[in-house]
Amino acid sequence: MKLFSKNSFLFIFCYSIALMHVFAQGEVTRSGNTWSARVNGSTVYTGVRMFDAVNAACSRAGNGATIHIRNSGDSGDDGGKVYAIRPLEGQTLDFHNHTVNCNSNGDLAVAVHADKKDGITLMNLKVTGSPRYGIWFRGCSDVTLTNITMDLDKNNPVGLGIRVDASTAPASNLTINGTTTVNGSKGHGIETYGLNGVSIGDVTVTNTGGCGLLLNESQNCSVGVVTGNYNCYGGGYATFRVANDNGSTHVKGVYSRNSGRGFFSVSGSHDCTIDWVDIANSTSQGIFLEDATNTHVLSGSVSNGNPNVQFVRTKNCSVNLSEAQCNACGSGIADGQVYRITPRHDESKSIELFNSESVNNANVEQGSFLEADSQQWLARDRGDGFWSFHPVTDLNSAMYVSVRSDENSNVGVYKYEGDANQQFYFSNAGSGGWVRIKSKLKGNCIDVKNGTSEDGANIVQMECLSNHTNQMFRFDPIAVNSKLAKVNLNEEMLKTEEFSIYPNPTQNTLNLQLAEEPSDAAFYQIFDVNGRLLSSAKIFSVSTQLDVIFLESGTYIVLINDQGKVLSKKISIK
């Protein structure tokens, strides 16, 4: 019996070939100095050049294929023309965290380049060396870049990190996600031009000659947190810039340090909203809006700019920064003193460290007050009405709110670095010392989640709401049980050469002499024999005179604290 006709066999053969093409898989490997490319198990290239091997796999596998690059390698010389890895339409190139090093003697090597090819995905790619572009797409739509890291040679005469433009054909729907970092580009770290539909997650760009992230003439853009440091230092570009009629853009946050500008909108750009900024030490304006329309910064801080904020020829633009209206407000707190932070909705509770941990990212929560060290916080006056709060178990750490999370995200502790997310200000919340504690970064209130009285409830940041007593706190002074006050009067904690106090005994004044210059965080405290805090002040130099005329005759402890290093010495008042 005849089961299959000749035509049936022909159909099955053709269908099998089609399936091989649709589901083609390419693999590029290196052994010693030899590169090999295979497609569906068949070798399509053997030679000494990485780019040629990858391109052979792309070409033979066809549109829609996935190519796996299993080793790192160099570009080699460009030969006087743009030399690049060139994926085809619909292809996915997964580099598996391997590196493409652009080491051409010329300036035309590009790690990955495509022109008028849609639907390309690049994954898990690292780029080093001196490329003309790390990644360059022209006239390509539906491009996805996932987990891209670039560490480039800034001495290159040209060079940009990632550029996606519409220079050769209309382009839309760019997605950049995962971990994205660019360091050392001669020009901009990341740039779009002429795109419609841009979705960019959190990006970190440092040490560039241009912008960290630049959106040019692009529409309908969504961006996460842009973090930048030393982007165009001394120049006019910014950590984040929109230009040339860029529009309809929402940005979660901009964190900028030591850059030309923090945020810059120019040349007719419009309809841009940034939820928050933390910008400091810009060599020009921290925020500069020029020829901008409907551009708004909703919250945050700008400091040490030239000036901090400037508007030129703008329409319907605003910058709302978190500003303290009073210093301690009604809290009554003083710099260098230790407090229990009591929530108003349940005064038997206290803000504390989870499991008494003070490691980075340790959680802050609510617990029944037990006079524990984990429930005690040192207040530091940071100037201009802003404060930081340090667990006495680790004075190098401080309370913080996440810069990458919105409302309802947990409050924690982290090594203190002076950033806006580690500083807070107050607004009064009624008599009796009750205040709201607000983040300098976003203006959100510190909040006991859901207003519960349960131990272990998370402390979070939330929109400030009237009459919510779980957003109201009182600073109750701690003395006897403070870790800082637990000093053994019969034991010196300090070698005499580390600091000296004289005359001792004394009546009216003491001279404090340190062995080295104190940091900006240094302060002294004076305790009585019961551990009660009597006086506290900052230390500004190696030689400081202390006024002790208010002390009665007896024995006391002078305690020196400098960035968590705690030293003490007994004194006698005649």
C-alpha positions in Angstrom: 0.0 0.0 0.0 1.4 3.4 -1.0 1.4 5.6 2.1 3.1 8.8 0.7 3.2 10.3 -2.7 6.2 12.0 -4.2 4.5 15.3 -3.6 4.1 14.4 0.1 7.8 13.8 0.6 8.5 17.1 -1.2 6.1 18.9 1.2 7.7 17.3 4.3 11.2 18.2 3.1 10.3 21.8 2.4 8.4 22.1 5.7 11.4 20.8 7.6 13.7 23.3 5.9 11.3 26.1 6.8 11.2 25.0 10.4 15.0 24.9 10.5 15.0 28.5 9.2 12.3 29.8 11.6 13.9 28.3 14.6 17.5 28.7 13.6 20.0 28.8 16.5 23.5 30.2 16.1 26.5 29.8 18.3 29.8 31.6 18.2 32.8 30.3 20.2 36.5 30.9 20.5 39.3 28.4 21.1 42.6 30.1 21.5 42.8 32.6 18.6 40.3 30.7 16.4 36.7 31.7 16.2 34.0 29.3 15.0 30.3 30.0 14.1 27.7 27.3 13.9 24.1 27.4 12.8 21.9 24.5 13.8 25.0 22.5 14.4 26.7 23.2 11.0 29.9 25.2 10.9 29.5 28.4 8.9 32.8 30.2 9.8 36.3 29.4 11.1 38.8 32.2 11.4 40.5 34.8 13.6 38.0 37.6 13.7 35.2 37.8 16.2 33.0 40.2 14.2 33.2 38.1 11.1 32.2 35.0 13.0 29.2 36.6 14.6 28.1 38.1 11.2 28.5 34.8 9.5 26.1 33.2 12.1 23.7 36.1 11.7 23.7 35.9 7.9 23.3 32.1 7.7 20.7 31.9 10.5 18.4 34.5 8.9 15.8 36.8 10.2 14.3 35.9 13.6 17.2 33.7 14.7 18.9 33.7 18.1 22.7 33.9 18.2 24.6 32.9 21.3 28.1 34.5 21.7 30.0 32.3 24.2 33.3 34.1 24.5 34.8 37.6 24.7 36.9 39.1 22.0 38.4 42.1 20.1 37.1 44.0 17.1 40.5 44.3 15.4 41.1 47.0 12.9 38.2 48.6 11.1 39.8 48.8 7.6 38.8 52.4 7.1 35.0 51.9 7.2 32.4 51.2 9.8 33.2 47.7 11.1 30.6 46.2 13.4 28.6 43.2 14.4 25.4 43.5 12.3 22.3 41.6 13.3 19.5 41.0 10.9 15.8 41.8 11.3 14.1 40.1 14.3 17.3 38.5 15.6 18.3 38.2 19.2 22.0 38.3 20.1 22.8 37.0 23.6 26.4 37.7 24.6 26.0 35.9 28.0 27.9 38.7 29.8 30.9 38.4 27.5 32.9 41.5 26.3 33.4 43.1 23.0 36.6 45.1 23.1 36.9 47.7 20.3 40.6 48.0 19.8 40.8 49.3 16.2 43.7 51.5 15.1 41.0 53.7 13.4 37.9 55.3 14.8 35.2 53.4 12.9 34.8 50.2 15.0 31.2 49.8 16.4 30.4 47.0 18.7 26.9 46.4 17.3 25.3 48.3 14.4 22.0 48.0 12.4 20.3 50.1 9.8 16.7 49.8 8.9 16.4 46.4 10.7 13.4 46.0 13.0 12.8 43.8 16.0 16.4 43.3 17.2 17.2 42.3 20.8 20.7 42.6 22.3 21.2 40.9 25.7 23.9 40.7 28.4 26.6 42.6 26.5 29.7 44.3 27.8 31.6 46.8 25.7 35.2 48.1 26.3 37.8 50.0 24.4 37.4 52.9 22.0 34.3 52.3 19.8 32.9 55.1 17.6 29.6 53.9 19.1 29.1 51.1 21.6 25.7 50.4 20.1 24.3 52.3 17.0 20.9 51.7 15.5 19.6 53.8 12.6 16.0 53.6 11.4 15.3 50.5 13.5 12.0 50.0 15.3 11.1 47.6 18.2 14.7 47.4 19.5 15.3 46.0 22.9 18.6 46.4 24.9 18.8 44.3 28.0 21.7 44.3 30.5 24.2 46.5 28.7 27.4 47.6 30.4 30.0 49.8 28.8 33.4 50.8 30.3 35.0 52.9 27.5 38.3 54.7 27.0 37.6 58.4 27.3 40.8 59.3 25.6 39.3 58.2 22.3 38.9 61.2 19.9 35.3 60.2 19.2 32.9 57.8 20.9 29.4 57.6 22.2 27.8 54.8 24.3 24.4 54.0 22.9 22.7 55.9 20.1 19.3 55.0 18.5 18.1 57.4 15.9 15.7 57.8 13.0 18.3 59.2 10.6 17.6 56.7 7.7 14.0 55.7 8.4 11.2 56.3 10.9 11.9 54.5 14.2 9.7 53.7 17.2 9.5 51.6 20.3 12.9 51.5 21.9 13.2 49.5 25.2 16.3 49.7 27.4 15.9 47.5 30.5 17.7 45.4 33.1 21.1 46.8 34.3 22.3 49.6 32.1 25.6 51.3 32.9 27.9 53.5 30.7 31.3 54.8 31.9 33.8 56.9 30.0 32.2 57.8 26.7 33.8 60.7 24.9 30.3 62.0 24.0 26.9 61.2 25.4 26.3 58.0 27.4 22.9 57.2 25.9 21.2 59.2 23.1 17.9 58.9 21.2 17.0 61.0 18.2 13.7 61.2 16.4 12.0 58.2 18.1 8.4 57.7 18.9 8.0 55.5 21.9 10.9 55.2 24.3 10.9 53.0 27.5 14.1 53.2 29.5 14.5 51.8 32.9 17.1 52.8 35.5 20.4 53.8 34.0 23.8 54.9 35.5 26.1 57.0 33.4 29.5 58.3 34.7 32.6 60.1 33.5 31.3 61.2 30.1 32.2 64.2 27.9 28.5 64.8 27.1 25.1 63.9 28.7 24.4 60.9 30.8 21.0 60.4 29.0 19.9 62.7 26.1 16.5 62.5 24.6 16.5 64.4 21.3 13.3 65.1 19.2 11.7 62.0 20.7 8.1 61.6 21.8 6.2 59.4 24.3 9.2 58.6 26.6 9.2 56.8 29.9 12.4 56.8 32.0 13.3 55.3 35.4 16.0 56.8 37.6 18.9 58.4 35.8 22.0 58.3 38.0 25.0 60.3 36.9 28.4 61.4 38.2 31.0 63.6 36.3 29.0 64.0 33.1 30.5 66.9 31.2 32.1 68.4 34.3 32.8 72.0 33.6 30.7 72.0 30.4 27.1 72.6 29.4 25.7 69.1 29.1 23.8 67.4 31.8 23.2 64.1 33.6 19.7 64.2 32.0 18.9 66.5 29.0 15.9 66.8 26.7 16.4 68.9 23.5 15.0 69.8 20.0 11.3 69.6 20.6 11.4 66.5 22.7 8.0 65.9 24.3 5.7 63.8 26.4 8.3 62.5 28.8 7.9 61.1 32.3 11.0 60.5 34.4 11.0 58.8 37.8 14.1 60.5 39.2 17.4 62.2 38.4 20.4 61.7 40.8 23.3 63.9 39.6 26.7 64.7 41.1 29.7 66.7 39.8 28.2 67.3 36.3 27.9 70.2 34.0 24.2 70.4 34.9 21.8 68.0 36.6 18.7 68.5 34.4 18.6 70.6 31.2 15.6 71.2 29.0 16.3 73.2 25.8 15.3 74.2 22.3 11.5 73.8 22.4 11.3 70.7 24.5 7.9 70.3 26.3 5.6 68.2 28.4 8.3 66.7 30.6 7.7 65.7 34.2 10.3 64.5 36.7 9.0 63.0 40.0 12.1 63.9 42.0 15.7 65.1 41.7 18.7 64.9 43.9 21.3 67.2 42.2 24.5 68.6 43.8 27.8 70.1 42.8 26.9 71.1 39.2 29.5 73.3 37.6 26.7 75.2 35.9 23.0 75.3 36.8 21.6 72.4 38.8 18.4 72.7 36.8 18.2 74.8 33.6 15.0 75.3 31.7 15.5 77.2 28.5 12.8 77.5 25.8 10.8 74.9 27.7 7.1 74.4 28.0 5.0 72.4 30.5 8.1 71.1 32.2 7.8 70.2 35.9 10.1 68.9 38.7 7.7 67.7 41.4 10.1 67.3 44.4 13.6 66.8 45.6 16.7 68.9 46.3 19.3 70.9 44.4 22.5 72.2 46.0 25.8 73.8 45.1 24.8 74.8 41.6 25.6 78.0 39.7 22.8 78.8 40.3 20.7 75.9 41.6 17.7 76.6 39.3 17.4 79.0 36.3 14.5 79.6 33.9 15.0 81.4 30.5 12.0 81.9 28.1 9.8 79.2 29.6 6.0 78.7 29.7 4.1 76.9 32.3 7.1 75.4 34.0 7.7 74.7 37.7 10.4 73.3 40.1 9.1 72.3 43.5 11.9 71.4 45.9 11.6 70.0 49.4 12.4 72.9 51.7 12.4 73.0 55.4 10.2 75.8 56.9 11.7 75.5 60.4 14.8 73.9 61.9 13.8 71.6 64.7 10.2 72.9 64.5 8.3 71.8 67.6 10.4 68.6 68.0 12.8 70.3 70.5 15.7 68.1 69.2 19.3 69.2 69.4 22.3 68.3 67.4 24.3 65.4 68.8 21.7 64.2 71.2 20.1 60.7 71.4 16.4 60.1 71.1 13.7 57.5 71.1 11.4 58.2 68.2 7.8 57.7 69.4 4.8 57.3 67.1 1.7 59.2 68.1 -0.8 56.5 67.2 0.7 54.2 69.9 3.0 55.8 72.4 4.1 52.5 73.8 6.0 51.9 70.6 9.3 53.1 69.2 11.1 53.2 65.8 13.8 50.5 65.9 16.2 48.4 63.8 14.9 45.0 62.7 16.7 42.4 64.7 19.0 45.1 66.1 20.9 45.0 62.8 22.7 48.1 61.5 24.1 46.6 58.3 23.5 48.3 55.0 19.8 48.0 54.0 18.7 46.8 57.4 15.0 47.4 57.8 13.5 50.0 60.2 10.3 49.0 61.9 8.0 49.6 64.9 8.5 47.8 68.2 7.4 48.0 71.9 9.8 50.3 73.7 12.3 48.2 75.7 15.0 50.8 76.2 17.1 48.8 73.8 20.1 50.3 71.9 18.3 49.4 68.6 15.6 51.9 69.6 18.0 54.9 70.0 18.8 57.4 67.4 21.4 60.2 67.3 20.2 63.4 65.6 22.5 65.4 63.5 21.8 68.9 62.3 22.8 69.0 58.6 22.0 72.7 58.1 19.1 74.6 56.4 16.6 72.7 58.5 17.6 69.2 57.4 18.5 66.4 59.8 19.9 62.9 59.7 19.2 60.1 62.2 21.9 57.5 63.1 21.4 54.3 65.1 23.7 54.4 68.1 24.7 50.8 67.3 26.5 52.2 64.2 26.9 55.9 63.9 28.4 55.6 60.4 24.9 54.5 59.2 21.8 56.6 58.9 18.1 56.3 58.2 17.2 56.5 54.5 14.4 56.2 52.0 14.8 54.5 48.7 15.7 56.7 45.7 14.3 54.0 43.4 11.0 53.2 45.1 7.7 55.1 45.3 5.2 55.4 48.2 4.9 52.5 50.6 8.5 51.5 50.2 10.4 50.5 53.4 12.7 52.8 55.3 16.1 51.4 56.2 19.6 52.3 57.3 22.6 52.7 55.1 26.2 54.0 55.4 25.8 57.8 55.6 26.8 59.6 52.4 25.0 62.9 52.9 22.5 62.4 50.1 19.0 63.8 50.1 17.4 60.4 50.7 19.3 60.3 54.1 18.1 63.7 55.2 14.8 64.8 56.6 12.9 67.9 57.7 9.9 68.6 60.0 6.5 70.1 60.0 4.6 70.6 63.2 1.8 68.2 64.0 0.3 69.7 67.1 1.5 70.7 70.6 3.5 68.4 72.8 6.5 68.0 70.4 4.7 66.1 67.7 6.1 66.5 64.2 5.9 64.9 60.8 9.3 63.7 59.5 9.6 64.4 55.8 12.1 63.1 53.2 14.3 65.8 51.7 14.3 63.8 48.5 10.6 63.5 47.8 8.8 65.3 50.6 7.0 62.1 51.6 6.2 61.5 55.3 7.7 58.7 57.5 4.7 56.5 58.2 4.0 53.4 60.4 2.5 51.1 57.7 -1.3 50.9 57.9 -1.3 52.6 61.3 -1.1 49.3 63.1 0.1 48.8 66.7 1.7 45.5 65.9 5.4 45.0 66.7 7.4 44.5 63.5 5.2 46.9 61.4 7.3 48.4 58.7 8.3 52.1 58.7 7.6 53.4 55.1 7.5 56.6 53.2 4.0 57.8 52.2 2.2 60.8 50.9 1.6 63.1 53.9 -2.0 63.0 55.0 -3.8 65.2 57.5 -5.0 63.6 60.8 -3.0 60.4 60.3 -1.4 60.0 63.7 0.8 57.1 62.4 2.7 59.9 60.5 3.3 61.9 63.7 6.3 61.4 65.9 7.9 62.7 69.1 11.6 62.8 69.9 12.0 61.7 73.5 15.6 62.3 74.9 17.5 59.2 76.0 20.3 59.5 78.6 20.7 56.8 81.2 20.2 53.9 78.8 22.0 55.4 75.8 24.9 53.3 74.5 26.9 56.5 74.2 26.4 57.1 78.0 27.5 53.6 79.1 31.0 54.7 80.3 32.9 52.9 83.0 34.2 55.5 85.4 36.9 53.2 86.7 38.3 52.5 83.3 39.9 54.8 80.7 38.6 53.9 77.1 41.3 56.0 75.4 45.0 56.1 75.2 46.2 59.4 76.6 47.9 60.4 73.4 44.7 60.4 71.4 43.4 63.5 73.0 44.0 65.6 76.2 41.9 67.8 78.4 43.4 70.5 80.6 43.3 71.8 83.2 41.9 68.8 85.0 40.5 69.4 87.6 39.0 72.7 86.6 36.2 75.2 87.5 35.0 77.2 84.5 36.6 76.0 81.2 38.3 73.0 79.7 40.7 72.9 76.8 40.2 69.9 74.5 43.2 69.0 72.3 42.8 66.3 69.6 45.7 64.4 68.0 44.4 65.2 64.4 41.9 67.3 62.6 38.3 66.2 63.3 35.8 65.4 60.5 32.7 67.5 59.9 30.8 64.9 61.9 32.8 65.3 65.2 31.1 66.3 68.4 31.5 66.1 72.1 29.2 65.2 75.0 29.4 65.6 78.7 27.7 63.0 81.0 27.2 62.8 84.8 28.0 59.7 86.8 24.4 58.4 86.2 24.9 58.6 82.4 22.7 61.7 82.1 23.5 63.8 79.1 24.3 67.4 80.2 25.9 69.1 77.2 26.7 68.5 73.6 28.2 70.5 70.7 30.1 70.1 67.5 34.0 70.0 67.4 35.4 72.3 64.7 39.2 72.0 65.2 41.9 70.2 67.0 41.8 72.8 69.8 38.4 73.5 71.4 37.5 75.3 74.6 34.6 73.8 76.5 32.4 75.9 78.8 31.7 73.9 82.0 30.8 76.7 84.4 27.3 75.2 84.7 28.6 72.0 86.2 28.6 71.4 89.9 31.6 69.9 91.8 32.0 66.3 91.0 33.2 63.7 88.4 32.0 63.7 84.8 32.7 62.0 81.5 33.7 63.8 78.3 32.9 61.7 75.3 34.3 62.4 71.8 32.5 61.0 68.8 33.9 61.3 65.3 32.1 59.2 62.6 31.3 56.4 65.0 34.7 56.3 66.8 33.8 56.9 70.4 36.4 58.0 73.0 36.0 59.2 76.6 37.9 60.7 79.5 37.1 61.5 83.1 37.1 65.1 84.3 36.8 66.6 87.7 35.0 69.9 88.5 36.3 71.7 91.7 
